Amino acid sequence: MVRLAEVMRQHETLSFEVFPPKTDVGMEKLPKVLEELCKFKPEYISCTYGAGGTNVGKNREVLQMVKQAGTIPVTHFTLIKNTREGIKDQLQQYLDEGVDHILALRGDIPRGETTTCGDFDYATDLVAFIRKEFGDQFEIAVAGSPEGHIACRSLDSDIAVLKQKQDNGADYIMTQLCWDMEQFDRWLDKIHKAGITMPIDVGIMPILDQAATINMALSRNGCVMERELSRLISKYWIFPNPFDKEPFDDALEQKKADFRKAGIEYTIKQIDKYRALGVHGIHLYALNKSEAVSEIIEGCGLHTLV
């Protein structure tokens, strides 16, 4: 097994995230996208996993596509609605299919529920369980939240949980979205003081669409939208709002194009800042497309890594 944490300690890495398409057409197009992404020699490509394993079949299919494209597949895995035996069986199936890298997550609480509806409550439990049942057969990544997880009572509490993940056997960190670079720098300092030594792979979502950016920031991650990003959204604001299915904005298409261009430039500058802070890897959300990712990689010189 290639140990990604060891690779990250040797040099800065590049990787991508994709998701299982909801349609047959999307699944048919994905191998070509993966082929294009693999031209940049990513260290790995991760694939998301629906809450409660709702898309586990397509997740496994995509992971095989990633292998065929020529890089390491990393599966997301949540404990939502999962029993100990169910988790054990699913993880064994991944191993049998040649997938031995995993991002261990709690996942989103099911709609209308107040618990995970499974045997475990936290990602720390999942990490410990994987190590107990499978030893070193899996390399385990865990999520890190530079601004603190939205369900955690404080940043210090969240960092203590991250340290527990490390103590339970996690290998490296994939960070959640963060556009506040000063906060990210403070978080780096605090986790190092807490004794966290895992390599840090930074999750970055390309800024391409106003509605998607706002949605990911506020409804999923509770991110601070720093002023420059807010300024870009305001500058190219789609009236009445970017969530409207039929906006009445006369300059709709031009604003979308201008925002996409400005968003790519913003993303490139963000990557520059992360690299200057000494992170171990850049993990780009490819959004199942290769064109914008290619522009970003070329624009910030990440191609020189490969």
C-alpha positions in Angstrom: 0.0 0.0 0.0 1.1 3.5 -0.8 1.0 5.5 2.4 -0.2 8.9 1.4 0.7 10.5 4.8 4.3 9.5 4.2 4.2 10.9 0.6 2.9 14.2 2.0 5.7 14.4 4.4 8.2 14.1 1.5 6.6 16.6 -0.9 3.5 18.7 -1.5 0.8 16.6 -3.1 -2.1 17.3 -5.5 -5.4 15.4 -5.4 -9.0 15.7 -6.4 -12.5 15.0 -5.1 -15.3 13.7 -7.3 -18.9 12.5 -6.5 -21.0 9.6 -7.8 -23.2 11.1 -10.6 -26.9 10.8 -10.1 -27.6 10.0 -13.8 -26.5 7.3 -16.2 -25.3 10.1 -18.5 -23.1 11.5 -15.7 -21.7 8.0 -15.0 -20.9 7.6 -18.7 -19.0 10.9 -18.9 -17.0 10.4 -15.7 -14.3 8.1 -17.0 -13.3 10.8 -19.5 -13.2 13.4 -16.7 -11.0 11.1 -14.6 -8.7 10.6 -17.5 -8.3 14.3 -17.9 -7.7 14.8 -14.2 -5.1 12.1 -14.1 -3.0 14.0 -16.7 -2.0 16.1 -13.7 -0.6 13.0 -11.9 -2.7 13.4 -8.7 -1.6 11.4 -5.7 -5.1 10.2 -5.3 -8.8 10.9 -6.2 -11.4 10.7 -3.4 -15.1 9.9 -4.0 -17.9 11.1 -1.7 -20.4 8.8 0.0 -24.1 9.5 0.7 -25.4 9.7 4.2 -26.3 6.2 5.3 -24.6 4.8 2.2 -27.5 5.9 0.0 -25.2 5.9 -3.1 -22.7 3.2 -1.9 -23.1 1.2 -5.1 -22.2 4.1 -7.4 -19.4 5.1 -4.9 -17.8 1.8 -5.4 -18.2 1.9 -9.1 -16.5 5.3 -9.3 -13.6 4.1 -7.1 -13.0 1.4 -9.7 -13.0 4.0 -12.4 -10.4 5.9 -10.4 -8.2 2.8 -10.3 -8.6 2.3 -14.0 -7.7 5.9 -14.6 -4.4 5.2 -12.9 -4.3 6.7 -9.4 -5.2 5.8 -5.8 -8.9 5.8 -4.9 -9.9 7.1 -1.5 -13.5 6.5 -0.4 -15.4 8.8 2.0 -17.2 6.7 4.6 -19.8 7.8 7.1 -21.2 6.1 10.2 -24.8 7.4 9.7 -27.4 4.6 10.1 -24.5 2.1 10.2 -24.1 -0.8 12.6 -20.8 -2.3 13.7 -21.5 -5.4 11.6 -22.6 -3.3 8.7 -19.5 -1.2 8.8 -17.3 -4.2 9.1 -18.9 -5.9 6.1 -18.8 -2.8 3.9 -15.1 -2.1 4.7 -14.2 -5.7 4.0 -15.9 -5.3 0.6 -13.8 -2.2 -0.1 -10.7 -4.2 0.7 -11.8 -7.1 -1.5 -12.2 -4.6 -4.3 -8.7 -3.1 -3.8 -9.7 0.1 -2.0 -7.7 0.5 1.2 -7.7 4.3 1.7 -10.6 5.9 3.5 -11.8 9.3 4.8 -13.6 8.4 8.1 -16.5 10.8 8.8 -19.5 11.1 11.0 -21.7 12.5 8.2 -24.7 14.7 8.3 -27.5 13.8 10.8 -30.5 12.5 8.9 -33.3 14.9 8.3 -35.8 14.9 11.2 -33.4 13.0 13.5 -31.2 14.1 16.4 -28.8 11.2 16.4 -26.7 9.3 13.8 -29.3 6.4 14.0 -26.4 4.0 14.1 -24.1 2.3 16.6 -21.5 5.1 16.7 -21.9 8.8 17.4 -18.6 10.3 16.3 -15.8 9.9 13.7 -13.4 9.2 16.6 -15.4 6.0 17.3 -15.2 5.0 13.6 -11.5 5.5 13.5 -10.9 3.4 16.6 -13.2 0.7 15.2 -11.4 0.5 11.9 -8.1 0.2 13.6 -9.4 -2.5 16.0 -11.0 -4.6 13.3 -8.6 -4.1 10.4 -5.3 -3.0 11.9 -3.2 -1.3 9.3 -5.0 -2.6 6.3 -6.6 0.9 5.8 -4.9 4.3 5.7 -7.3 6.6 7.4 -7.9 10.3 6.7 -10.1 12.4 8.9 -11.8 15.8 8.5 -10.3 18.9 10.1 -12.3 22.2 10.6 -10.1 25.3 10.7 -13.0 27.4 12.0 -14.3 24.6 14.2 -17.1 22.1 13.3 -20.5 23.7 13.3 -21.7 21.1 15.9 -18.7 21.7 18.3 -19.1 24.1 21.2 -15.7 25.8 20.6 -12.6 25.7 18.4 -10.5 24.3 21.3 -13.1 21.5 21.8 -12.9 20.7 18.1 -9.1 20.6 18.2 -9.2 18.2 21.2 -11.5 15.9 19.1 -9.0 16.1 16.2 -6.2 15.1 18.6 -8.3 12.1 19.7 -8.7 11.1 16.1 -4.9 11.0 15.8 -4.6 9.1 19.0 -7.2 6.6 17.8 -5.1 5.9 14.7 -5.8 8.4 12.0 -3.0 9.1 9.5 -3.7 12.6 7.9 -6.2 15.5 7.8 -8.4 16.7 5.0 -9.6 20.1 5.9 -13.1 21.5 5.5 -13.6 24.7 3.5 -11.9 27.8 4.9 -11.5 31.1 3.1 -10.3 33.0 6.2 -6.5 32.7 5.9 -5.8 34.4 9.2 -8.0 31.9 11.0 -6.4 29.0 9.1 -3.0 30.2 10.2 -4.1 30.5 13.9 -5.6 27.0 13.6 -2.3 25.6 12.3 -0.5 27.1 15.3 -3.1 25.7 17.8 -3.2 22.2 16.4 0.6 22.0 16.5 0.6 23.2 20.1 -2.0 20.5 20.8 0.4 17.8 19.6 -1.2 17.1 16.3 1.4 16.0 13.8 -0.7 14.5 11.0 0.0 16.0 7.5 -2.6 18.5 6.3 -4.3 18.2 3.0 -6.3 21.3 2.3 -9.8 20.9 0.8 -10.5 23.7 -1.8 -13.7 24.3 -3.7 -13.2 26.3 -7.0 -15.3 29.4 -6.9 -17.3 29.1 -10.1 -21.0 29.7 -9.2 -22.5 32.2 -6.8 -25.3 30.0 -5.5 -23.1 27.0 -5.0 -20.5 29.1 -3.1 -23.1 30.6 -0.7 -24.7 27.2 -0.2 -21.5 25.4 0.7 -20.3 28.2 3.0 -23.5 28.8 5.0 -25.7 25.7 4.8 -22.9 23.1 5.1 -19.8 24.5 6.8 -20.6 27.7 8.6 -17.6 29.3 6.9 -16.7 33.0 7.2 -17.0 34.5 3.7 -14.0 36.8 3.8 -14.5 40.3 2.3 -12.9 39.8 -1.1 -15.1 36.8 -1.8 -18.2 38.7 -0.6 -17.1 41.6 -2.8 -16.9 39.4 -5.9 -20.4 38.0 -5.2 -21.8 41.5 -4.8 -20.0 42.8 -7.9 -21.6 40.2 -10.1 -24.8 39.7 -8.2 -27.6 38.1 -10.2 -30.9 39.8 -9.6 -33.2 39.1 -7.7 -30.8 36.4 -6.3 -28.6 33.7 -7.6 -30.9 31.0 -6.2 -33.8 32.1 -8.4 -34.6 29.5 -11.1 -35.6 32.3 -13.6 -33.7 35.4 -12.6 -34.8 38.6 -14.4 -31.2 39.9 -14.6 -30.6 41.3 -18.2 -26.9 40.6 -17.9 -27.3 37.1 -16.5 -25.0 35.2 -18.9 -22.3 37.9 -18.8 -22.3 38.0 -15.0 -22.0 34.3 -14.8 -19.0 34.3 -17.1 -17.4 37.2 -15.3 -17.9 35.7 -11.9 -16.5 32.4 -13.0 -13.4 34.1 -14.4 -13.0 36.2 -11.2 -13.7 33.1 -9.0 -10.9 31.1 -10.7 -8.5 34.0 -10.1 -9.6 34.1 -6.4 -9.1 30.3 -6.1 -5.6 30.5 -7.6 -4.7 33.3 -5.0 -6.1 31.2 -2.2 -4.0 28.2 -3.2 -0.9 30.5 -3.3 -1.6 31.5 0.3 -2.1 27.9 1.5 1.1 26.8 -0.1 2.9 29.7 1.5 1.7 28.5 4.9 3.4 25.1 4.3 0.4 22.8 4.0 1.2 19.2 2.8 -1.3 18.9 0.0 -3.9 20.6 -2.2 -7.1 18.7 -2.5 -9.3 20.3 -5.2 -13.0 19.6 -5.4 -13.2 18.8 -9.2 -17.0 18.9 -9.2 -16.9 16.1 -11.8 -15.5 18.5 -14.4 -11.9 19.0 -15.6 -11.9 22.3 -17.5 -12.0 24.7 -14.5 -9.6 22.6 -12.5 -7.2 22.6 -15.4 -7.3 26.4 -15.5 -6.6 26.6 -11.8 -3.7 24.1 -11.9 -2.1 25.9 -14.8 -2.8 29.3 -13.3 -1.1 28.7 -10.0 1.7 26.5 -11.2 0.6 23.3 -9.5 1.5 21.4 -12.7 5.1 21.8 -11.8 4.5 19.4 -8.9 4.0 16.6 -11.5 
